[in-house]
Amino acid sequence: MRLRKTFVAGEIALAVIVLIATTLLVRSFIISVRSSMGFQAANVLVAQVSLPATKYAEDARARNFSEAALARIGALPGVVSAGAASGGPFGGFGQVVGIEAVGKPAPQPGEALGARFAAVSPQYFSTMRIGLIKGRLFTPADAAGNAPVAIIDQTLARQFWPKEDPVGQKLQFGERHTLSTIVGVVSDVKMYQLRARPDRQMYVPLAQFPSKTLGFVARIAKSDPKAMATAIRGAIWTVDANQPVSSVEPLETLVAIVDTPNRVITKIMVYFGLLAMLLGAIGINGAMSHLVTQRTHEMGIRSALGAEPGEVVRLIVGQGMKLALIGIAVGVALALLLTRSLAILLYGVRPNDPATFAGVAILFAIVAAAAAYGPARRAMRVDPVTALRSE
């Protein structure tokens, strides 16, 4: 019997660990889904294009293509607004550049900072519904040949100018140490993961920094996305009939695809958590049933001596709860150590979140009490005469 109890306690401890990990992942997933991405993905189509380097070797040709294609897309019936970017959220393109704030202490060797970099058209921010915090957005005046300008996100602004106005400050970036004046600050945007924390992000005008990798974004009225995708492809091909368009997808689809692994992991952990809790309840129920069977004679004597049915129930449930609490305590202690490895997968919740640990412990205690109550009721109904005769 002692070996059985040890096995059941170990089973409960393992179930507690799995359920705590599951709860942390589920809470993280819910928080990430409910948190703001910094833009509005609904009703936005993304067309991804990669211009061949041989045909568009000159910056002027790449610039003319992006401006012409953008004008054609924006003129399509059903398109509310359109923009373009060398790297947009949840797209296939992205770039990181080294940055340095002019007037701030130079970073030590090996401590240089980087920021995500995107060259965007003037209408990109309004199309994506990325909020302007201060300053201004790009305009057609930010053209090739004019003074380079940049827009940064809140994270980058807080890091370099926590107590100053970043608008008007100078930022040096890239291998050529390009110097740009900051003209605006926009809200933080999640670029590649829903669970990722905001990163440093800078934007420059696409006219000043032409790109051969482009993501055209079109905010459409509520219409048929497939028909609009075909129309967008046609608009691009009117500019260059031989230019491949790798994909035209709803931005919501791109977000869902990127987050699929997290969704799958969360679902699997939910199934394992429910299974672990079920096995723990079965273990307690089985152990208590075996205990009642072994102690039938004792129950008969207790009843014959005047023990109330409630006392018998409390005895059995109490023994079941003692077994369960040992398993819960061991499981919680081990989970405090093991869930640290989940930190990289969690968003908005700590690996040692007190509410999660307390909630799982209370839930398992309730499940254990319910699992022990069935055998306890059977023990309560033991007939003293029959129990004594069976001995």
C-alpha atoms as one frame of an Amber mdcrd trajectory, in Angstrom:
protein
   0.000   0.000   0.000   2.871   2.374   0.767   4.314   1.828  -2.711   0.893
   2.549  -4.229   0.610   5.782  -2.256   4.094   6.840  -3.311   3.245   6.146
  -6.936   0.012   8.156  -6.711   1.767  11.087  -5.011   4.398  11.067  -7.746
   1.706  10.949 -10.411   0.001  13.968  -8.846   3.307  15.856  -8.650   3.941
  15.230 -12.343   0.392  16.268 -13.206   0.802  19.499 -11.228   3.998  20.336
 -13.130   2.346  19.737 -16.497  -0.766  21.703 -15.574   1.262  24.668 -14.292
   3.282  24.748 -17.512   0.067  24.482 -19.520  -1.604  27.297 -17.611   1.412
  29.577 -18.073   1.442  28.954 -21.835  -2.312  29.425 -22.180  -2.272  32.672
 -20.191   0.690  33.877 -22.256  -1.141  33.038 -25.474  -4.306  34.860 -24.384
  -2.323  37.943 -23.326  -0.390  37.994 -26.611  -3.568  37.699 -28.692  -5.301
  40.455 -26.750  -2.288  42.776 -26.725  -1.951  45.486 -29.340   0.269  44.768
 -32.340   0.694  48.478 -32.985  -1.232  48.294 -36.255  -4.627  47.096 -37.532
  -4.299  43.953 -39.626  -7.962  43.589 -40.585  -8.804  44.334 -44.233  -5.159
  44.724 -45.274  -3.627  42.797 -48.177   0.140  42.430 -48.568   1.802  41.873
 -51.959   5.440  40.859 -51.704   7.828  41.624 -54.541  11.559  41.117 -55.016
  12.999  43.113 -57.897  15.780  41.407 -59.923  19.121  43.091 -59.280  20.138
  42.948 -62.946  17.047  44.756 -64.232  16.773  47.233 -61.352  20.429  47.873
 -60.615  19.989  51.654 -60.448  18.182  53.194 -57.492  16.196  55.409 -59.847
  14.639  52.419 -61.630  13.672  50.743 -58.333  12.217  54.050 -57.113  10.200
  54.557 -60.296   8.826  51.020 -60.107   7.673  51.324 -56.496   6.070  54.734
 -57.081   4.296  53.635 -60.256   3.048  50.345 -58.784   1.877  52.112 -55.647
  -0.063  54.655 -57.690  -1.766  51.867 -59.675  -2.669  49.906 -56.533  -4.003
  53.008 -54.784  -6.237  53.782 -57.771  -7.960  50.374 -57.721 -11.695  50.400
 -56.870 -12.147  49.151 -53.328  -8.675  50.218 -52.137  -9.016  52.734 -49.292
  -5.297  53.519 -49.080  -2.013  51.923 -50.097   1.601  52.039 -49.002   4.880
  50.263 -49.527   7.736  49.165 -47.285  11.062  47.421 -47.653  10.117  45.396
 -44.585   6.671  45.278 -43.018   5.232  43.466 -40.008   5.061  39.679 -40.372
   6.429  39.897 -43.912   9.251  38.010 -45.539  11.647  40.957 -45.609  13.563
  42.542 -42.773  16.794  44.372 -42.067  18.761  45.428 -38.990  21.224  48.312
 -39.023  23.674  49.654 -36.497  22.574  52.960 -34.967  24.193  55.731 -32.964
  22.608  58.836 -31.495  24.524  61.981 -32.336  25.461  63.891 -29.195  25.282
  60.830 -26.972  28.309  58.930 -25.641  29.699  56.600 -28.278  29.104  52.913
 -27.512  32.012  50.833 -26.307  33.459  48.199 -28.678  31.053  45.276 -28.841
  28.196  47.327 -27.382  26.913  48.954 -30.567  23.131  48.982 -30.795  21.028
  47.856 -33.728  17.534  48.699 -34.863  15.093  47.182 -37.298  15.089  49.240
 -40.461  12.348  49.832 -43.014  12.083  52.239 -45.920   8.420  53.206 -46.310
   6.201  55.367 -48.480   4.356  58.398 -47.023   0.985  56.548 -46.887   2.394
  53.454 -45.199   1.624  54.560 -41.638  -1.966  55.612 -42.347  -2.605  52.413
 -44.313  -1.316  50.240 -41.477  -2.966  52.495 -38.859   0.305  52.957 -36.993
  -0.233  55.812 -34.550   1.804  59.019 -34.596   2.991  59.957 -31.094   4.755
  63.225 -31.845   6.239  65.118 -34.757   5.097  64.325 -38.292   4.922  61.503
 -40.793   6.730  61.405 -44.131   5.460  63.575 -46.971   6.197  63.742 -50.716
   8.671  66.506 -49.821  10.939  63.859 -48.274  12.194  63.001 -51.731  15.481
  61.870 -53.208  18.121  64.582 -52.986  16.575  66.261 -49.961  17.959  66.072
 -46.432  17.622  62.519 -45.041  14.944  62.157 -42.374  13.798  59.317 -40.128
  10.917  58.259 -37.921  11.539  56.105 -34.851   9.343  54.061 -32.527   8.714
  54.674 -28.833  11.183  52.004 -27.706  14.076  53.601 -29.559  13.015  57.075
 -28.418  12.931  56.011 -24.747  16.344  54.360 -25.006  18.226  57.321 -26.454
  16.165  60.310 -25.310  14.209  59.274 -22.190  13.883  62.857 -20.896  14.287
  64.793 -24.141  12.217  65.400 -27.229  13.644  63.098 -29.915  12.125  65.171
 -32.739  14.932  67.197 -34.281  17.674  64.923 -32.954  20.218  63.320 -35.278
  20.607  59.587 -35.799  23.534  57.928 -37.563  22.990  54.473 -38.993  24.219
  51.799 -41.374  27.604  50.970 -42.817  27.765  54.342 -44.565  27.026  56.159
 -41.281  24.131  57.998 -42.893  23.013  60.998 -40.858  19.258  61.564 -40.610
  17.116  64.018 -38.703  14.275  62.525 -36.659  10.981  64.107 -37.681   8.512
  61.870 -35.848   7.863  59.168 -33.267   5.291  56.414 -33.893   3.881  53.661
 -31.704   5.734  50.387 -31.195   4.926  47.622 -33.669   5.298  43.873 -33.312
   7.249  42.875 -36.384   7.613  39.103 -36.397   6.041  37.532 -33.301   2.893
  38.225 -31.311   4.743  37.251 -28.138   7.790  39.370 -28.911   8.374  42.507
 -26.912   8.663  45.765 -28.858  12.058  46.262 -30.455  13.928  49.322 -31.637
  12.544  50.337 -35.023  13.431  53.129 -37.411  11.774  54.151 -40.672  13.190
  56.168 -43.560  11.472  57.462 -46.716  11.363  54.907 -49.521  12.061  57.720
 -52.003  15.376  58.466 -50.290  16.323  54.831 -49.731  14.928  52.749 -52.638
  14.642  49.018 -52.020  14.503  45.984 -54.290  12.490  44.048 -51.715   9.028
  45.511 -51.344   5.823  44.781 -49.517   2.863  46.693 -50.943   0.097  47.064
 -48.357  -3.452  47.920 -49.378  -6.286  48.627 -46.986  -9.435  47.527 -48.745
 -13.117  48.055 -48.231 -15.045  44.981 -47.161 -14.977  43.092 -50.433 -13.736
  39.810 -51.854 -10.044  39.502 -50.820  -9.327  36.999 -53.609 -10.663  39.348
 -56.271  -8.692  42.231 -54.775  -5.532  40.095 -54.708  -5.944  39.428 -58.418
  -6.486  43.132 -59.071  -3.346  44.057 -57.104  -1.268  41.577 -59.086  -2.673
  43.077 -62.287  -1.789  46.588 -61.121   1.823  45.571 -60.504   2.029  43.827
 -63.871   0.856  46.969 -65.675   4.131  48.522 -64.501   6.287  45.473 -65.288
   4.538  42.533 -66.933   7.510  40.239 -66.237   7.829  41.040 -62.531   6.960
  38.040 -60.309   4.659  38.677 -57.352   5.575  36.071 -54.758   2.312  36.320
 -52.846  -0.705  38.489 -52.117  -2.092  37.544 -48.722  -4.290  39.122 -46.020
  -2.088  40.511 -43.270  -4.191  38.586 -40.736  -3.188  35.360 -42.515   0.502
  36.247 -42.278   0.108  36.929 -38.566  -1.685  33.601 -38.037   0.961  31.669
 -40.008   3.818  33.117 -37.993   2.039  32.384 -34.717   1.010  28.829 -35.700
   3.860  27.100 -33.764   2.828  28.890 -30.566  -0.804  27.912 -31.110   0.130
  24.266 -31.728   2.362  24.099 -28.641  -0.372  25.668 -26.516  -3.018  23.207
 -27.759  -0.741  20.215 -27.160   0.026  21.406 -23.640  -3.693  21.856 -22.928
  -4.348  18.253 -23.932  -1.453  17.009 -21.802  -2.594  19.138 -18.864  -6.141
  17.772 -18.974  -4.816  14.226 -19.342  -2.440  14.704 -16.421  -5.248  16.008
 -14.212  -7.481  13.095 -15.217  -4.767  10.549 -14.431  -4.132  12.202 -11.075
  -7.824  11.996 -10.197  -7.969   8.352 -11.297  -4.912   7.590  -9.172  -6.442
   9.116  -6.047  -9.762   7.403  -6.668  -8.051   4.038  -7.166  -5.861   4.408
  -4.075  -8.812   5.361  -1.900 -10.962   2.549  -3.317  -8.204   0.063  -2.501
  -7.922   1.545   0.990 -11.665   1.164   1.579 -11.539  -2.454   0.387  -8.641
  -3.259   2.729 -10.259  -1.524   5.693 -13.830  -2.769   5.274 -13.578  -4.620
   8.607 -12.302  -1.478  10.333 -15.171   0.554   8.888 -17.629  -2.020  10.183
 -16.156  -1.833  13.684 -16.212   1.977  13.642 -19.857   1.951  12.572 -20.737
  -0.673  15.182 -19.111   1.477  17.871 -21.274   4.436  16.883 -19.190   6.299
  14.322 -21.345   8.652  12.299 -21.319   8.293   8.462 -19.857  11.792   8.223
 -16.881  10.759  10.334 -16.132   7.871   7.971 -16.336  10.211   4.969 -13.988
  12.712   6.614 -11.543   9.914   7.432 -11.315   8.645   3.848 -11.347  12.089
   2.236  -8.761  13.311   4.737  -6.390  10.470   3.875  -6.910  11.135   0.173
  -6.251  14.854   0.663  -3.100  14.151   2.656  -1.798  12.077  -0.239  -2.809
  14.737  -2.733  -1.278  17.623  -0.784   2.058  15.815  -0.623   1.984  15.382
  -4.392   0.870  19.005  -4.929   3.651  20.352  -2.689   6.302  18.327  -4.489
   4.880  19.298  -7.888   4.817  23.024  -7.070   8.401  22.909  -5.751   9.673
  21.154  -8.877   7.634  23.436 -11.147   9.333  26.488  -9.631  12.611  25.101
 -10.948  11.468  23.618 -14.247   9.247  26.417 -15.556  12.247  28.762 -15.785
  13.006  27.109 -19.094   9.630  28.374 -20.406  10.628  32.026 -19.992  11.559
  32.364 -23.671   8.070  31.163 -24.712   6.110  33.351 -22.308   4.701  36.815
 -22.945   3.208  39.024 -20.249   3.458  36.382 -17.512   6.374  35.290 -15.319
   7.506  31.648 -15.104   6.903  31.741 -11.329   3.575  33.578 -11.556   1.987
  33.263  -8.055  -1.603  33.297  -9.350  -0.916  30.379 -11.692   0.799  28.264
  -9.044  -1.873  28.980  -6.436  -4.702  28.395  -8.909  -3.342  25.030 -10.059
  -2.731  23.911  -6.464  -6.293  24.826  -5.432  -7.746  23.179  -8.550  -5.878
  19.946  -7.869  -6.950  19.996  -4.240 -10.602  20.261  -5.356 -10.134  17.474
  -7.922  -8.454  15.282  -5.288 -11.278  15.856  -2.795 -13.861  14.963  -5.464
 -11.890  11.840  -6.456 -11.690  10.677  -2.822 -15.337  11.393  -2.095 -16.640
   8.474  -4.181 -14.777   5.773  -2.201 -15.646   7.642   1.015 -19.368   7.377
   0.244 -18.980   3.666  -0.391 -17.236   3.306   2.963 -20.047   5.252   4.642
 -22.590   2.744   3.339 -20.712  -0.314   4.681 -23.084  -2.481   6.731 -21.411
  -3.254  10.090 -22.801  -6.798  10.318 -21.760  -7.678   6.769 -18.314  -6.137
   7.284 -17.689  -8.109  10.486 -18.906 -11.362   8.983 -16.626 -10.892   5.936
 -13.681 -10.945   8.261
